[in-house]
Amino acid sequence: MPWLSRGNRDLDRCSGCGFAWMRQGVKRASSGLSIYADQTPIFAGDEQADYYRDETAEDAAREKLAWVRRFVPHGASLLDVGANFGLFVKAASTDLQALGIEPSPGVVEQARAAGAPIDVGSIDEAQAAFDGRFDALTLFDVIEHLPDPERAVRHCHRYLKPGGHLFITTPDFSSGMARLLGRHWYYVDMDEHIALFTRANLRDVLMRNGFEVIERQTIGRGYRLSYIRRRLAYLGRGSLALRAVAAAAGVLAFWPRGRIRINLGDVMGVVARRT
């Protein structure tokens, strides 16, 4: 039996390790492509610009670059997987030999127009030209969207030089918030999050594929109040309690450009070294 079912989507969860996966895999757009590879992917609409393309996203990119630079020297080579609109890889290119890959041609076109060094590509399929090429790889909010995360980690190992670093951020299914909210945890997204990890099972995947975990932390970021209000309204569709919270958050409409920093301890940041 699935751990959670909504419509025709089923989320299974291992009773032993806690890993959760979407039985139906990646959701498809009307084009037949995945919701990420489509010309206009799920995250590209103007209604989500206050999360993906405004100054809060630019701030988050700079924070992640500072994290990476603690481990990676000036001039090192870096591949940013799932580069989105290219804000991180553009920032990284001032210090590093940075390249991003993103599966949506439409998003890549926009990112290139803004000056980001980015190509169409996916970590799902191996690219021999990347083998042993990079000092660092970044998967920021990516691994939870992948149909075969373990295969992606193996590809990361191939692309890194010996001793290279892999940086991952992803929701933490073993966190206090995840345990408290259960099936109503806001990172249980039946459309987008098809693989949810705990700290322990992500470590296990990394270790059995040639990586040593050298740092863990929790990740926060700044959010527009308009984004928080919209996100609560979306999540409230499946929860009476969250619907009440969303209604109370209606007051945020008076400060749509306001910002708040949130770190609830349920997004993990992991640094792993290729052995």
N, C-alpha and C positions, 0 to 999 in steps of 0.2 A: 504493500500500500504506500502511496506517496505521502510524504511528510506534509505537503500542502498542495491543493489543487485549486486553480482559478480558471474558469472557462475550459479551454482545451490544453492548458499548460499544467504540467505536473513537476513539482520539485521533490526529488528524493533526497534522503539524508541517511548517511551511514550511522547506525546506532553505536558503532565502535569508535570511529575516529572523529565523527562529527562533520565530515565533508558533505556538502550538499551540491547537487547538480540538477540541471533542467533536463528532464527525460527527452523532450522534443528538440533539444539543441537550440541553435541560434534562430531567433524569430526572423521571418522573411518579410520583406516589403512587397508591395504589389508588383514590382518588377521581377520578383523571384530571387533577387539578390538578398543577402543578409541586410538587416537594418543598419549595419555599419558600412557596408560596401556600396550601398545604393548611391546614386548621384546626389541625392539630398538625404543624407542619413538622419536618424532619429534625433540626433543632438544638434542639427544644423539650423533649425528654425530660429527666426528672430526672437521668439518668445523665450528662448533659453540663452540669449546673448548676455544676460546678467550673471550667468555662471561661466560660460565658456569663452567669452570674448571681451569682457570689460576689464577695468583695472583690478578687480579682485582676482581675476584669472592671471593677470600679469604679475601681481604680487605673489601669488602662489607659485608661479614659474620661477621667480627670482629666489624664493625661499628654497625650492627644490634644488636649484642650481648651487646655492650655498651649501646645501647638504652634500651634493655630489662632489663639490670641490674639496671637501674635507678628506676625500679618499683619492681623488683623481687630479694629477698635476696639470698645470697650464700646458696647453698644446696637445693634450692627449686626444685620442680618437673616441668618439661616442656615437652610438646609435640609439635614437629615441623611438621606441616601438609604440605604435598607436598615437602618433604625434598630434592628432586632432588638428586645430587651426595653427599649430606651429609656434605657439607662444614660448614654450620651454626651449625648443631647439633653436629658435631665433636668439633667445637670451644666451644660450650656451655657446653659440657660434662666436661670441665675442672673446671667449676664453679657450675654446676647445675646437677641434676639428669635428664638428657636429653634423650629423645627418639624421633626418627623421623619415619614417615610413608610416603611411596612413592608407587604409584600404579604399577610401572614397575619393574618386577622381575629382568630384566637385569641390570637396574640402581642400584637397591638395592644390587645386587651382587658386582658391582664395588665399591659402597660406603662402604660396609662392608670390602672389601679387603683393603681399605684405612683407616680402623679403625673407621668408623662412626657407632654409635649405632642406627641402622635403621632396620625397618621391612617392609614387603610388606603390604600395607593397603591404605585405602581411607577414606576421611571424608564424602563421599557420603552415606556410609552405617554405621549405628550405631553399636558400639562395646560395649557391656555391661561391659566388663572388664575395660573399661576406665572411667566409670561413677564416678564422684566425685574424680578422682585420681590426677588431676594436679593443680598446682598453676598458671601455665601460658600456653597458647597456642599461637603458631605463625602461621599465614597464610601469608607468604611473596610471593607476586606475584602469588597467588593461586586462590583467589575468582573469578577473571575474567575468569577462565578456567572451572568453575563448572556448571553443568547443572541445579542445584537447589541450588543457594547460600543461600537462606533463610533456607532450611533444614540443610545445613552445619552449619549455625550459631546456630541453635537449638542444633545440636550435640555438638558444642563447649560449649554451656551452660551446657549441661549434663556432659561433661568431666571435667569441671572446679569445683574446690572447691568454696564455697561461698566467695566472695571477690577476686576471682582469676582474672587474667588479660588476655585479648585477644589482640594480636598485629596483625594488618592487613596493608599490603601495596598493593596498586592497582592503576591503572591509574585513573585520575580524569577528568570525562567527563564535569565537570563544570569549568575547568581551562581556563585561558586565551589562552593557546596554542590550546586547543581543540576547543574553539570557533573560533579562528583565522583560523585554518586549516580545520575545518569542516570535510567533508568526506575524506579529505586527511590527517587527523591526523594520525601519525604513529602508535598509539595504536589501531586504527581501523584495526584489523587483522582478516580477515574473516576465517582464518584457526584455529586460536588459542584462540582469545578473544571472548567468547560467552556471557559474561555479563559485561557491562560497567556501572559503578556507578558514580553519582555525590556525592559531599560531603553530601548534604542534604539527598538523598535517601539511602545512606549507613548508615547514622546516624539513619534514621527511621527504617531500618531493624534491626539494633542493639537494639534500644530502645524497639521495640515491641516484642523482643525475650529475654528480661531480662538483658540487658546491659545498662550501663551508660557510655557515651563517656567522657573521662577525658583529652585527649590530641589529638591535630591534628598537623601535620607538613608536610612539603614537603620533599621528599626523593630524594637524588641524589646519584651518584656513579661514580667511575672511569671506563672508557671504553678504550679498545684497539682501535687504529686508524683503524686496519684491520677490526674490528667489525663494526665501524661506516661506513666505505666504503661499506662493504657488505650489511649492512642494508639499506643504501640509494639506492643501486642498486635494492634491492628487492622491496622497496616502490615505486621506480620510474616506476615500470611496469604499475601502474594505474594513473600516474599523469605526465603531460608534464613538469610542473614546477619542480617536484622532480626529474624527469629524467635529467633535466639540472643541478640541484644541484649535482646529482650523478656523472654526467660527470665531473663537476668541481672538485669533490672530488677524482678524479683519481690520483691526486698528492699524496694522502695519501699512495699509494702503495709503495712510497719510504721510509716510516717510519712505517711499519706494526706493530712493537713492541712498538711504541710510545703510550703514554697514555694521556688522558685528563679527567678531572672531569666535569660532566654536571649535573645541576639541573635547569630545565626549569619550575619548579613549577607545573608540571602536573602529578606527582605521589604523592599520599597522603599516609601518615602514620598515622594510627589511633590507639589509645590505649583505650580500653573499659574495664570497671570493671563489673564482674558478680554481679548482685544485688540479 
